[in-house]
């Protein structure tokens, strides 16, 4: 028979797992909302705007219409930039919810001791905040540019911007490694979220989009749609993670 302290500890762990499930479910919903906004934005360029172009008009594949990075010379298309910016900011909320969900779970292996466990937790928090800051910067830049209709809506040095995008890539890779042992689906979600970084965008532009939609002289067709799909894949992974948390909680309370 379990002692009082052990029983209380088990009950507390089950409550943590249930709370973790709710956060993971919230992350799933937020990532799906982000995907939806990104998808609508991409269709504005590659379906609506593309269909309105005449044979003598500038190609929809021109870099001037790239709203993922609205720098000098950018030309807005509808409210695609606002939608992407809002989608990236909502994606930040999804990442934060997923972080809370994972950190409520017990460590995969306590063999390193309490001090090491606390140290790893601190590193995870720092990585999450850095990635969140990078995506917030990116989403804010795109959103403000879309609202103002000009690429100069938010003054920031290119070096700072590119550095933050690199931080997002490195941070997500590190989080995938940290979280993979505790909740594998969360680690997979982090890998898919790399699709929203500059590395993911370049991969979509020069490899994935051309593979499915053909080569381009400039920006491959449906590049931003591929980026949006990576967020959808992250949402699916988060949903799997929520299911896994429930299964573990159920197994924890089953009688021996």
Phi and psi in degrees as GROMACS dihedral restraints (atoms count N, CA, C in turn):
[ dihedral_restraints ]
;  ai    aj    ak    al  type     phi  dphi    fc
    3     4     5     6     1   -72.8    20    10
    4     5     6     7     1   142.8    20    10
    6     7     8     9     1   -73.8    20    10
    7     8     9    10     1   170.7    20    10
    9    10    11    12     1   -62.6    20    10
   10    11    12    13     1   -45.1    20    10
   12    13    14    15     1   -64.1    20    10
   13    14    15    16     1   -42.3    20    10
   15    16    17    18     1   -65.9    20    10
   16    17    18    19     1   -40.0    20    10
   18    19    20    21     1   -63.7    20    10
   19    20    21    22     1   -43.4    20    10
   21    22    23    24     1   -63.0    20    10
   22    23    24    25     1   -38.5    20    10
   24    25    26    27     1   -64.1    20    10
   25    26    27    28     1   -40.0    20    10
   27    28    29    30     1   -64.7    20    10
   28    29    30    31     1   -42.6    20    10
   30    31    32    33     1   -63.4    20    10
   31    32    33    34     1   -40.8    20    10
   33    34    35    36     1   -64.4    20    10
   34    35    36    37     1   -40.8    20    10
   36    37    38    39     1   -64.4    20    10
   37    38    39    40     1   -39.1    20    10
   39    40    41    42     1   -63.7    20    10
   40    41    42    43     1   -40.2    20    10
   42    43    44    45     1   -63.8    20    10
   43    44    45    46     1   -41.1    20    10
   45    46    47    48     1   -61.2    20    10
   46    47    48    49     1   -41.2    20    10
   48    49    50    51     1   -66.0    20    10
   49    50    51    52     1   -38.4    20    10
   51    52    53    54     1   -65.9    20    10
   52    53    54    55     1   -41.1    20    10
   54    55    56    57     1   -64.7    20    10
   55    56    57    58     1   -39.2    20    10
   57    58    59    60     1   -59.8    20    10
   58    59    60    61     1   -41.3    20    10
   60    61    62    63     1   -59.7    20    10
   61    62    63    64     1   -43.4    20    10
   63    64    65    66     1   -63.6    20    10
   64    65    66    67     1   -41.5    20    10
   66    67    68    69     1   -66.3    20    10
   67    68    69    70     1   -39.3    20    10
   69    70    71    72     1   -67.0    20    10
   70    71    72    73     1   -36.1    20    10
   72    73    74    75     1   -66.1    20    10
   73    74    75    76     1   -41.3    20    10
   75    76    77    78     1   -61.7    20    10
   76    77    78    79     1   -41.3    20    10
   78    79    80    81     1   -60.5    20    10
   79    80    81    82     1   -41.1    20    10
   81    82    83    84     1   -60.0    20    10
   82    83    84    85     1   -47.4    20    10
   84    85    86    87     1   -63.7    20    10
   85    86    87    88     1   -45.4    20    10
   87    88    89    90     1   -63.6    20    10
   88    89    90    91     1   -40.4    20    10
   90    91    92    93     1   -67.5    20    10
   91    92    93    94     1   -34.8    20    10
   93    94    95    96     1   -66.8    20    10
   94    95    96    97     1   -39.7    20    10
   96    97    98    99     1   -63.1    20    10
   97    98    99   100     1   -44.0    20    10
   99   100   101   102     1   -59.4    20    10
  100   101   102   103     1   -45.8    20    10
  102   103   104   105     1   -58.3    20    10
  103   104   105   106     1   -44.0    20    10
  105   106   107   108     1   -61.1    20    10
  106   107   108   109     1   -45.2    20    10
  108   109   110   111     1   -64.2    20    10
  109   110   111   112     1   -42.6    20    10
  111   112   113   114     1   -64.6    20    10
  112   113   114   115     1   -38.9    20    10
  114   115   116   117     1   -64.8    20    10
  115   116   117   118     1   -45.9    20    10
  117   118   119   120     1   -60.2    20    10
  118   119   120   121     1   -41.3    20    10
  120   121   122   123     1   -60.9    20    10
  121   122   123   124     1   -44.9    20    10
  123   124   125   126     1   -65.8    20    10
  124   125   126   127     1   -37.2    20    10
  126   127   128   129     1   -68.5    20    10
  127   128   129   130     1   -28.2    20    10
  129   130   131   132     1   -61.4    20    10
  130   131   132   133     1   -37.2    20    10
  132   133   134   135     1   -80.4    20    10
  133   134   135   136     1   -52.1    20    10
  135   136   137   138     1   -88.7    20    10
  136   137   138   139     1   -10.9    20    10
  138   139   140   141     1  -118.5    20    10
  139   140   141   142     1   -62.3    20    10
  141   142   143   144     1   -65.7    20    10
  142   143   144   145     1   -56.4    20    10
  144   145   146   147     1   -67.4    20    10
  145   146   147   148     1   -41.1    20    10
  147   148   149   150     1   -60.3    20    10
  148   149   150   151     1   -38.7    20    10
  150   151   152   153     1   -69.9    20    10
  151   152   153   154     1   -19.4    20    10
  153   154   155   156     1   -91.2    20    10
  154   155   156   157     1    -7.7    20    10
  156   157   158   159     1   -79.3    20    10
  157   158   159   160     1   134.9    20    10
  159   160   161   162     1   -89.2    20    10
  160   161   162   163     1   172.0    20    10
  162   163   164   165     1   -64.4    20    10
  163   164   165   166     1   -22.8    20    10
  165   166   167   168     1   -99.0    20    10
  166   167   168   169     1    -3.1    20    10
  168   169   170   171     1   -78.6    20    10
  169   170   171   172     1   162.1    20    10
  171   172   173   174     1   -61.1    20    10
  172   173   174   175     1   141.0    20    10
  174   175   176   177     1   -63.5    20    10
  175   176   177   178     1   140.9    20    10
  177   178   179   180     1   -64.6    20    10
  178   179   180   181     1   -17.2    20    10
  180   181   182   183     1   -81.6    20    10
  181   182   183   184     1    -3.3    20    10
  183   184   185   186     1   -63.8    20    10
  184   185   186   187     1   142.3    20    10
  186   187   188   189     1   -61.0    20    10
  187   188   189   190     1   -20.5    20    10
  189   190   191   192     1   -61.4    20    10
  190   191   192   193     1   -22.2    20    10
  192   193   194   195     1   -98.5    20    10
  193   194   195   196     1     7.8    20    10
  195   196   197   198     1   -74.3    20    10
  196   197   198   199     1   101.3    20    10
  198   199   200   201     1   -87.1    20    10
  199   200   201   202     1    -6.9    20    10
  201   202   203   204     1   -65.9    20    10
  202   203   204   205     1   -33.6    20    10
  204   205   206   207     1  -134.5    20    10
  205   206   207   208     1    82.8    20    10
  207   208   209   210     1   -79.4    20    10
  208   209   210   211     1    75.2    20    10
  210   211   212   213     1   -92.3    20    10
  211   212   213   214     1  -167.1    20    10
  213   214   215   216     1   -56.4    20    10
  214   215   216   217     1   135.0    20    10
  216   217   218   219     1    91.4    20    10
  217   218   219   220     1    -2.3    20    10
  219   220   221   222     1   -68.5    20    10
  220   221   222   223     1   141.0    20    10
  222   223   224   225     1  -120.9    20    10
  223   224   225   226     1   122.3    20    10
  225   226   227   228     1   -70.7    20    10
  226   227   228   229     1   149.6    20    10
  228   229   230   231     1  -123.1    20    10
  229   230   231   232     1   110.6    20    10
  231   232   233   234     1    53.4    20    10
  232   233   234   235     1  -133.9    20    10
  234   235   236   237     1  -114.8    20    10
  235   236   237   238     1    33.2    20    10
  237   238   239   240     1   -59.9    20    10
  238   239   240   241     1   -42.4    20    10
  240   241   242   243     1   -65.0    20    10
  241   242   243   244     1   -41.6    20    10
  243   244   245   246     1   -61.8    20    10
  244   245   246   247     1   -41.2    20    10
  246   247   248   249     1   -65.6    20    10
  247   248   249   250     1   -43.1    20    10
  249   250   251   252     1   -64.7    20    10
  250   251   252   253     1   -44.8    20    10
  252   253   254   255     1   -59.0    20    10
  253   254   255   256     1   -46.2    20    10
  255   256   257   258     1   -63.9    20    10
  256   257   258   259     1   -38.9    20    10
  258   259   260   261     1   -63.0    20    10
  259   260   261   262     1   -40.7    20    10
  261   262   263   264     1   -68.1    20    10
  262   263   264   265     1   -37.0    20    10
  264   265   266   267     1   -67.9    20    10
  265   266   267   268     1   -38.1    20    10
  267   268   269   270     1   -68.5    20    10
  268   269   270   271     1   -33.2    20    10
  270   271   272   273     1   -62.2    20    10
  271   272   273   274     1   -34.8    20    10
  273   274   275   276     1   -60.2    20    10
  274   275   276   277     1   -44.5    20    10
  276   277   278   279     1   -62.2    20    10
  277   278   279   280     1   -37.7    20    10
  279   280   281   282     1   -63.4    20    10
  280   281   282   283     1   -41.6    20    10
  282   283   284   285     1   -63.3    20    10
  283   284   285   286     1   -43.1    20    10
  285   286   287   288     1   -64.5    20    10
  286   287   288   289     1   -40.6    20    10
  288   289   290   291     1   -63.6    20    10
  289   290   291   292     1   -40.9    20    10
  291   292   293   294     1   -65.9    20    10
  292   293   294   295     1   -37.4    20    10
  294   295   296   297     1   -62.4    20    10
  295   296   297   298     1   -43.7    20    10
  297   298   299   300     1   -63.1    20    10
  298   299   300   301     1   -39.7    20    10
  300   301   302   303     1   -61.8    20    10
  301   302   303   304     1   -45.5    20    10
  303   304   305   306     1   -69.0    20    10
  304   305   306   307     1   -41.5    20    10
  306   307   308   309     1   -73.5    20    10
  307   308   309   310     1   -13.6    20    10
  309   310   311   312     1   -81.0    20    10
  310   311   312   313     1   -14.0    20    10
  312   313   314   315     1   -83.6    20    10
  313   314   315   316     1   151.8    20    10
  315   316   317   318     1   -66.5    20    10
  316   317   318   319     1   150.9    20    10
  318   319   320   321     1   -61.0    20    10
  319   320   321   322     1   146.9    20    10
  321   322   323   324     1   -62.7    20    10
  322   323   324   325     1   -35.3    20    10
  324   325   326   327     1  -148.5    20    10
  325   326   327   328     1   116.2    20    10
  327   328   329   330     1   -86.6    20    10
  328   329   330   331     1    12.9    20    10
  330   331   332   333     1   -66.5    20    10
  331   332   333   334     1   -19.5    20    10
  333   334   335   336     1   -81.9    20    10
  334   335   336   337     1    -7.1    20    10
  336   337   338   339     1    95.9    20    10
  337   338   339   340     1   164.9    20    10
  339   340   341   342     1   -65.4    20    10
  340   341   342   343     1   -41.8    20    10
  342   343   344   345     1   -60.7    20    10
  343   344   345   346     1   -43.6    20    10
  345   346   347   348     1   -66.2    20    10
  346   347   348   349     1   -38.3    20    10
  348   349   350   351     1   -63.0    20    10
  349   350   351   352     1   -43.0    20    10
  351   352   353   354     1   -64.9    20    10
  352   353   354   355     1   -40.7    20    10
  354   355   356   357     1   -61.5    20    10
  355   356   357   358     1   -43.0    20    10
  357   358   359   360     1   -63.5    20    10
  358   359   360   361     1   -40.3    20    10
  360   361   362   363     1   -61.8    20    10
  361   362   363   364     1   -40.8    20    10
  363   364   365   366     1   -63.6    20    10
  364   365   366   367     1   -43.4    20    10
  366   367   368   369     1   -60.9    20    10
  367   368   369   370     1   -42.8    20    10
  369   370   371   372     1   -60.4    20    10
  370   371   372   373     1   -43.9    20    10
  372   373   374   375     1   -61.7    20    10
  373   374   375   376     1   -44.3    20    10
  375   376   377   378     1   -61.7    20    10
  376   377   378   379     1   -43.9    20    10
  378   379   380   381     1   -62.7    20    10
  379   380   381   382     1   -43.5    20    10
  381   382   383   384     1   -60.8    20    10
  382   383   384   385     1   -44.8    20    10
  384   385   386   387     1   -65.4    20    10
  385   386   387   388     1   -37.7    20    10
  387   388   389   390     1   -66.5    20    10
  388   389   390   391     1   -44.9    20    10
  390   391   392   393     1   -64.8    20    10
  391   392   393   394     1   -42.9    20    10
  393   394   395   396     1   -61.2    20    10
  394   395   396   397     1   -41.0    20    10
  396   397   398   399     1   -64.2    20    10
  397   398   399   400     1   -40.2    20    10
  399   400   401   402     1   -64.6    20    10
  400   401   402   403     1   -46.1    20    10
  402   403   404   405     1   -67.7    20    10
  403   404   405   406     1   -34.5    20    10
  405   406   407   408     1   -65.3    20    10
  406   407   408   409     1   -42.7    20    10
  408   409   410   411     1   -60.0    20    10
  409   410   411   412     1   -47.6    20    10
  411   412   413   414     1   -62.9    20    10
  412   413   414   415     1   -50.0    20    10
  414   415   416   417     1   -62.7    20    10
  415   416   417   418     1   -40.0    20    10
  417   418   419   420     1   -65.2    20    10
  418   419   420   421     1   -41.7    20    10
  420   421   422   423     1   -59.2    20    10
  421   422   423   424     1   -48.4    20    10
  423   424   425   426     1   -67.1    20    10
  424   425   426   427     1   -41.4    20    10
  426   427   428   429     1   -63.7    20    10
  427   428   429   430     1   -46.6    20    10
  429   430   431   432     1   -64.9    20    10
  430   431   432   433     1   -41.0    20    10
  432   433   434   435     1   -60.5    20    10
  433   434   435   436     1   -41.2    20    10
  435   436   437   438     1   -66.2    20    10
  436   437   438   439     1   -42.2    20    10
  438   439   440   441     1   -64.0    20    10
  439   440   441   442     1   -41.7    20    10
  441   442   443   444     1   -82.4    20    10
  442   443   444   445     1   -15.9    20    10
  444   445   446   447     1    71.7    20    10
  445   446   447   448     1    19.8    20    10
  447   448   449   450     1  -146.5    20    10
  448   449   450   451     1   150.9    20    10
  450   451   452   453     1   -72.6    20    10
  451   452   453   454     1   -12.8    20    10
  453   454   455   456     1   -96.2    20    10
  454   455   456   457     1    20.7    20    10
  456   457   458   459     1   -65.7    20    10
  457   458   459   460     1   -27.1    20    10
  459   460   461   462     1  -133.5    20    10
  460   461   462   463     1   112.5    20    10
  462   463   464   465     1   -78.8    20    10
  463   464   465   466     1   119.5    20    10
  465   466   467   468     1  -155.3    20    10
  466   467   468   469     1   140.9    20    10
  468   469   470   471     1   -67.1    20    10
  469   470   471   472     1   139.7    20    10
  471   472   473   474     1   -56.9    20    10
  472   473   474   475     1   -35.6    20    10
  474   475   476   477     1   -63.0    20    10
  475   476   477   478     1   -41.1    20    10
  477   478   479   480     1   -64.5    20    10
  478   479   480   481     1   -44.0    20    10
  480   481   482   483     1   -63.5    20    10
  481   482   483   484     1   -48.0    20    10
  483   484   485   486     1   -66.8    20    10
  484   485   486   487     1   -33.4    20    10
  486   487   488   489     1   -65.3    20    10
  487   488   489   490     1   -40.7    20    10
  489   490   491   492     1   -67.7    20    10
  490   491   492   493     1   -35.6    20    10
  492   493   494   495     1   -66.8    20    10
  493   494   495   496     1   -35.8    20    10
  495   496   497   498     1   -67.6    20    10
  496   497   498   499     1   -37.5    20    10
  498   499   500   501     1   -60.1    20    10
  499   500   501   502     1   -41.6    20    10
  501   502   503   504     1   -60.9    20    10
  502   503   504   505     1   -43.2    20    10
  504   505   506   507     1   -63.5    20    10
  505   506   507   508     1   -52.0    20    10
  507   508   509   510     1   -64.1    20    10
  508   509   510   511     1   -41.6    20    10
  510   511   512   513     1   -62.8    20    10
  511   512   513   514     1   -41.7    20    10
  513   514   515   516     1   -68.0    20    10
  514   515   516   517     1   -37.5    20    10
  516   517   518   519     1   -63.6    20    10
  517   518   519   520     1   -44.3    20    10
  519   520   521   522     1   -64.7    20    10
  520   521   522   523     1   -42.3    20    10
  522   523   524   525     1   -64.2    20    10
  523   524   525   526     1   -38.0    20    10
  525   526   527   528     1   -59.6    20    10
  526   527   528   529     1   -38.8    20    10
  528   529   530   531     1   -71.3    20    10
  529   530   531   532     1   -42.9    20    10
  531   532   533   534     1   -65.6    20    10
  532   533   534   535     1   -46.5    20    10
  534   535   536   537     1   -82.7    20    10
  535   536   537   538     1   -18.6    20    10
  537   538   539   540     1   -59.9    20    10
  538   539   540   541     1   -34.2    20    10
  540   541   542   543     1   -80.3    20    10
  541   542   543   544     1   -24.6    20    10
  543   544   545   546     1   -90.0    20    10
  544   545   546   547     1   -43.5    20    10
  546   547   548   549     1  -147.8    20    10
  547   548   549   550     1    90.5    20    10
  549   550   551   552     1   -49.4    20    10
  550   551   552   553     1   -38.8    20    10
  552   553   554   555     1   -61.8    20    10
  553   554   555   556     1   -34.4    20    10
  555   556   557   558     1   -67.1    20    10
  556   557   558   559     1   -38.6    20    10
  558   559   560   561     1   -62.3    20    10
  559   560   561   562     1   -40.9    20    10
  561   562   563   564     1   -64.4    20    10
  562   563   564   565     1   -40.2    20    10
  564   565   566   567     1   -59.5    20    10
  565   566   567   568     1   -40.8    20    10
  567   568   569   570     1   -62.5    20    10
  568   569   570   571     1   -39.3    20    10
  570   571   572   573     1   -61.7    20    10
  571   572   573   574     1   -43.9    20    10
  573   574   575   576     1   -67.7    20    10
  574   575   576   577     1   -32.3    20    10
  576   577   578   579     1   -66.8    20    10
  577   578   579   580     1   -16.8    20    10
  579   580   581   582     1   -60.4    20    10
  580   581   582   583     1   -24.2    20    10
  582   583   584   585     1   -59.6    20    10
  583   584   585   586     1   -21.0    20    10
  585   586   587   588     1   -91.3    20    10
  586   587   588   589     1    -4.5    20    10
  588   589   590   591     1   -86.1    20    10
  589   590   591   592     1   175.1    20    10
  591   592   593   594     1   -61.7    20    10
  592   593   594   595     1   -36.9    20    10
  594   595   596   597     1   -62.2    20    10
  595   596   597   598     1   -42.5    20    10
  597   598   599   600     1   -65.5    20    10
  598   599   600   601     1   -38.5    20    10
  600   601   602   603     1   -64.7    20    10
  601   602   603   604     1   -43.6    20    10
  603   604   605   606     1   -65.4    20    10
  604   605   606   607     1   -38.8    20    10
  606   607   608   609     1   -62.8    20    10
  607   608   609   610     1   -41.1    20    10
  609   610   611   612     1   -66.2    20    10
  610   611   612   613     1   -38.8    20    10
  612   613   614   615     1   -69.1    20    10
  613   614   615   616     1   -43.9    20    10
  615   616   617   618     1  -104.7    20    10
  616   617   618   619     1    -8.5    20    10
  618   619   620   621     1  -129.3    20    10
  619   620   621   622     1   -60.6    20    10
  621   622   623   624     1   -70.9    20    10
  622   623   624   625     1   -53.1    20    10
  624   625   626   627     1   -61.2    20    10
  625   626   627   628     1   -45.7    20    10
  627   628   629   630     1   -61.1    20    10
  628   629   630   631     1   -31.7    20    10
  630   631   632   633     1   -63.1    20    10
  631   632   633   634     1   -38.0    20    10
  633   634   635   636     1   -97.2    20    10
  634   635   636   637     1   -30.4    20    10
  636   637   638   639     1  -122.2    20    10
  637   638   639   640     1     7.3    20    10
  639   640   641   642     1    92.7    20    10
  640   641   642   643     1   160.5    20    10
  642   643   644   645     1   -73.8    20    10
  643   644   645   646     1   163.8    20    10
  645   646   647   648     1  -139.9    20    10
  646   647   648   649     1   155.7    20    10
  648   649   650   651     1   -78.9    20    10
  649   650   651   652     1   -12.3    20    10
  651   652   653   654     1  -141.0    20    10
  652   653   654   655     1  -104.5    20    10
  654   655   656   657     1   -94.5    20    10
  655   656   657   658     1   125.2    20    10
  657   658   659   660     1   -63.0    20    10
  658   659   660   661     1   144.5    20    10
  660   661   662   663     1   -60.8    20    10
  661   662   663   664     1   140.6    20    10
  663   664   665   666     1    63.1    20    10
  664   665   666   667     1    26.0    20    10
  666   667   668   669     1   -57.9    20    10
  667   668   669   670     1   -49.2    20    10
  669   670   671   672     1   -67.5    20    10
  670   671   672   673     1   -24.7    20    10
  672   673   674   675     1   -68.2    20    10
  673   674   675   676     1   -38.3    20    10
  675   676   677   678     1   -64.2    20    10
  676   677   678   679     1   -40.8    20    10
  678   679   680   681     1   -61.2    20    10
  679   680   681   682     1   -43.8    20    10
  681   682   683   684     1   -61.5    20    10
  682   683   684   685     1   -38.4    20    10
  684   685   686   687     1   -63.1    20    10
  685   686   687   688     1   -32.0    20    10
  687   688   689   690     1   -65.9    20    10
  688   689   690   691     1   -35.2    20    10
  690   691   692   693     1   -68.4    20    10
  691   692   693   694     1   -38.7    20    10
  693   694   695   696     1   -62.1    20    10
  694   695   696   697     1   -40.8    20    10
  696   697   698   699     1   -64.0    20    10
  697   698   699   700     1   -37.3    20    10
  699   700   701   702     1   -64.1    20    10
  700   701   702   703     1   -37.6    20    10
  702   703   704   705     1   -64.2    20    10
  703   704   705   706     1   -40.9    20    10
  705   706   707   708     1   -63.0    20    10
  706   707   708   709     1   -43.2    20    10
  708   709   710   711     1   -62.4    20    10
  709   710   711   712     1   -39.5    20    10
  711   712   713   714     1   -63.9    20    10
  712   713   714   715     1   -39.1    20    10
  714   715   716   717     1   -63.5    20    10
  715   716   717   718     1   -40.9    20    10
  717   718   719   720     1   -62.7    20    10
  718   719   720   721     1   -39.3    20    10
  720   721   722   723     1   -62.3    20    10
  721   722   723   724     1   -40.7    20    10
  723   724   725   726     1   -61.9    20    10
  724   725   726   727     1   -40.7    20    10
  726   727   728   729     1   -63.1    20    10
  727   728   729   730     1   -41.9    20    10
  729   730   731   732     1   -65.2    20    10
  730   731   732   733     1   -37.3    20    10
  732   733   734   735     1   -63.1    20    10
  733   734   735   736     1   -42.5    20    10
  735   736   737   738     1   -62.7    20    10
  736   737   738   739     1   -43.4    20    10
  738   739   740   741     1   -62.4    20    10
  739   740   741   742     1   -40.4    20    10
  741   742   743   744     1   -67.0    20    10
  742   743   744   745     1   -40.2    20    10
  744   745   746   747     1   -64.7    20    10
  745   746   747   748     1   -39.9    20    10
  747   748   749   750     1   -65.5    20    10
  748   749   750   751     1   -40.8    20    10
  750   751   752   753     1   -65.5    20    10
  751   752   753   754     1   -30.9    20    10
  753   754   755   756     1   -68.9    20    10
  754   755   756   757     1   -32.2    20    10
  756   757   758   759     1   -96.4    20    10
  757   758   759   760     1    -4.7    20    10
  759   760   761   762     1   -68.2    20    10
  760   761   762   763     1   139.2    20    10
  762   763   764   765     1   -66.0    20    10
  763   764   765   766     1   145.6    20    10
